[in-house]
Amino acid sequence: MKVLTVFFGLVSLCCSSQVNDTQLKVDITDRSEKILIVYLSRTNNTKAIAEIIHKNVGGTLVALELEKPYPENYRATVEQVVSENQTGYLPILKTKIDSIQKYDLVFVGFPTWGMKLPPPMKSFLKQYDLSRKTIVPFNTNDGYGIGSSFETVKELCPNSKMLEGFTIKGGVESDGRARLSKVENAKEAEMKVKKWLHEIKLTKEAQ
């Protein structure tokens, strides 16, 4: 399924403090099979960042899809998401992840929708037990920032460890028309992602 980035200005369990830096370094440098990168993307901005992360740390890359996708019409999707946020409705995921317990480090990526965490990502965080894992959020938005999304990830992941997240301005979707379908400057975006991964010590160079 694709995801929203603009008009909206549109972590239920993350890793415990018992996961120490030494253990994490081993997972990153030698055990990329323990890394999961889950993302939601409508205009491919978040997908672009997820792919850059995957390129630099490895792991399993998974796109979230719904049993019933959002409407193609932008305005209709906006209205549906507003309703879901108001009622607390969580969309049913088509995406299934086997053996979630084998992953130690989970990246979760999403756009900002209505200054909030998108309902499909809430579905993922509530459906899967991510306790005692390390969660790393990343976000794309139209310039308004992350809103309350990162805080919501923390609230949904009370038994996990959450590392500093990443956010970047992506392409803009206005009145249902995407003016840009990928992160504006791919080369600059990759440099920013690599700098962030180094700062949170998730690259071999930072070990």
C-alpha positions as CSV (number, residue, x, y, z in Angstrom):
1,M,0.0,0.0,0.0
2,K,1.1,3.5,-0.7
3,V,1.1,6.4,1.9
4,L,0.3,10.1,2.4
5,T,2.8,12.8,2.9
6,V,1.4,16.3,2.7
7,F,-2.0,17.9,3.5
8,F,-1.8,15.9,6.7
9,G,1.1,18.1,7.4
10,L,0.1,16.0,7.1
11,V,6.4,3.1,19.2
12,S,2.7,-1.5,21.2
13,L,6.1,-2.5,22.5
14,C,9.8,-1.3,21.8
15,C,13.5,-2.8,23.3
16,S,14.2,-2.9,27.0
17,S,17.1,-1.2,28.7
18,Q,18.6,-4.6,29.2
19,V,19.9,-4.5,25.6
20,N,23.3,-3.1,26.0
21,D,25.5,-1.3,23.4
22,T,27.8,-4.3,23.0
23,Q,24.9,-6.6,22.1
24,L,23.5,-4.1,19.7
25,K,26.8,-3.6,17.9
26,V,27.1,-7.4,17.3
27,D,23.5,-7.4,15.8
28,I,24.3,-4.5,13.5
29,T,27.7,-5.6,12.2
30,D,27.4,-9.4,12.1
31,R,23.7,-10.2,12.3
32,S,21.8,-8.2,9.7
33,E,19.1,-10.9,9.7
34,K,18.1,-9.6,13.1
35,I,17.2,-6.2,11.7
36,L,13.6,-5.4,10.4
37,I,12.7,-2.2,8.5
38,V,9.0,-1.7,8.3
39,Y,7.6,1.3,6.5
40,L,4.4,2.9,5.2
41,S,4.5,5.0,2.1
42,R,1.9,6.7,-0.2
43,T,4.1,8.9,-2.4
44,N,7.3,6.8,-2.1
45,N,9.1,9.3,0.1
46,T,9.2,7.1,3.1
47,K,10.0,4.1,0.9
48,A,13.1,6.0,-0.4
49,I,14.4,6.6,3.1
50,A,13.7,2.9,4.1
51,E,15.7,1.8,1.1
52,I,18.6,4.0,2.1
53,I,18.6,2.6,5.6
54,H,18.4,-0.9,4.2
55,K,21.4,-0.2,2.0
56,N,23.5,0.9,5.0
57,V,22.5,-1.6,7.7
58,G,21.0,-4.5,5.8
59,G,18.1,-6.5,7.3
60,T,14.6,-7.3,6.1
61,L,12.6,-4.6,4.3
62,V,8.9,-4.8,4.6
63,A,6.2,-2.4,3.2
64,L,2.9,-2.2,5.2
65,E,-0.1,-3.0,3.1
66,L,-3.8,-3.0,4.1
67,E,-6.5,-5.6,3.6
68,K,-8.6,-2.7,2.3
69,P,-6.3,0.0,0.8
70,Y,-7.1,3.6,1.2
71,P,-9.0,5.3,-1.7
72,E,-7.0,6.5,-4.6
73,N,-8.7,9.9,-4.2
74,Y,-6.6,12.1,-2.0
75,R,-9.5,13.9,-0.3
76,A,-11.3,10.7,0.4
77,T,-8.3,9.3,2.0
78,V,-7.8,12.4,4.2
79,E,-11.4,12.1,5.4
80,Q,-11.0,8.4,6.2
81,V,-7.9,8.9,8.2
82,V,-9.4,11.8,10.1
83,S,-12.3,9.5,11.0
84,E,-10.0,6.7,12.0
85,N,-8.0,9.0,14.3
86,Q,-11.2,10.3,15.9
87,T,-12.7,6.8,16.5
88,G,-9.5,4.9,17.3
89,Y,-10.2,2.5,14.4
90,L,-7.1,0.4,13.4
91,P,-7.0,-0.8,9.8
92,I,-6.5,-4.5,9.2
93,L,-3.1,-5.2,7.8
94,K,-2.6,-7.4,4.8
95,T,1.1,-7.6,5.5
96,K,2.1,-10.5,7.7
97,I,5.6,-10.8,9.3
98,D,6.7,-14.3,10.3
99,S,8.8,-15.0,13.4
100,I,8.8,-11.4,14.6
101,Q,10.7,-12.6,17.7
102,K,13.9,-13.2,15.7
103,Y,14.4,-9.5,15.2
104,D,16.3,-7.4,17.8
105,L,16.2,-4.0,16.0
106,V,13.1,-2.7,14.3
107,F,13.0,0.5,12.2
108,V,9.5,1.9,11.7
109,G,9.0,4.5,9.0
110,F,6.0,6.6,8.2
111,P,4.8,9.9,6.8
112,T,3.1,12.5,9.1
113,W,-0.7,12.3,8.7
114,G,-2.7,15.1,10.4
115,M,0.4,15.7,12.6
116,K,-0.1,12.2,14.0
117,L,1.1,8.6,13.6
118,P,-0.7,7.0,10.6
119,P,-3.4,4.4,11.7
120,P,-1.7,1.6,9.8
121,M,1.5,2.0,11.8
122,K,-0.6,2.0,15.0
123,S,-2.0,-1.3,13.8
124,F,1.4,-2.8,13.3
125,L,2.7,-1.6,16.7
126,K,-0.3,-3.0,18.4
127,Q,-0.5,-6.3,16.5
128,Y,3.1,-7.4,17.0
129,D,4.9,-7.9,20.3
130,L,8.0,-5.7,20.1
131,S,8.9,-5.8,23.8
132,R,12.6,-6.1,24.7
133,K,13.5,-4.9,21.2
134,T,15.1,-1.6,20.0
135,I,12.8,0.6,18.0
136,V,14.1,3.3,15.6
137,P,11.5,5.6,14.1
138,F,12.0,7.5,10.8
139,N,9.7,10.0,9.2
140,T,9.0,12.0,6.0
141,N,6.8,15.1,6.0
142,D,5.8,18.1,4.0
143,G,7.7,20.6,6.2
144,Y,5.4,20.5,9.3
145,G,7.6,18.0,11.1
146,I,6.7,14.8,13.1
147,G,3.8,16.2,15.1
148,S,3.0,13.7,17.9
149,S,4.0,10.6,15.9
150,F,7.3,9.8,17.7
151,E,5.6,10.3,21.1
152,T,2.9,7.9,20.0
153,V,5.5,5.3,19.0
154,K,6.9,5.6,22.6
155,E,3.5,5.2,24.1
156,L,2.8,2.1,22.1
157,C,6.1,0.6,22.9
158,P,6.4,0.8,26.7
159,N,8.6,-2.3,27.1
160,S,11.1,-1.4,24.4
161,K,14.1,0.8,23.9
162,M,13.7,3.7,21.5
163,L,16.6,5.3,19.8
164,E,16.6,8.9,18.4
165,G,14.5,9.1,15.3
166,F,15.1,10.7,11.9
167,T,12.9,13.1,10.0
168,I,13.2,14.8,6.6
169,K,11.0,16.9,4.3
170,G,9.8,14.8,1.3
171,G,7.7,15.6,-1.7
172,V,4.4,17.4,-1.4
173,E,1.0,16.1,-2.2
174,S,-1.7,18.8,-2.5
175,D,-5.3,18.4,-3.5
176,G,-4.6,14.8,-4.4
177,R,-1.7,15.5,-6.8
178,A,1.8,14.5,-5.8
179,R,4.2,17.1,-7.0
180,L,7.1,14.9,-6.1
181,S,7.1,11.1,-5.7
182,K,10.4,10.7,-4.0
183,V,12.6,12.5,-1.5
184,E,13.5,15.8,-3.2
185,N,17.3,15.4,-3.3
186,A,18.2,11.7,-3.1
187,K,21.9,12.3,-2.7
188,E,21.4,14.8,0.1
189,A,18.9,12.5,1.8
190,E,21.4,9.6,1.8
191,M,24.0,11.8,3.4
192,K,21.6,12.9,6.1
193,V,20.5,9.3,6.8
194,K,24.1,8.0,7.0
195,K,25.0,10.9,9.4
196,W,22.0,10.0,11.6
197,L,22.8,6.2,11.6
198,H,26.4,7.1,12.5
199,E,25.3,9.3,15.4
200,I,23.1,6.6,16.9
201,K,25.8,4.1,16.3
202,L,24.1,1.8,13.9
203,T,26.8,1.7,11.2
204,K,30.0,-0.3,11.2
205,E,32.0,2.9,11.1
206,A,30.4,4.0,14.3
207,Q,31.2,0.8,16.2
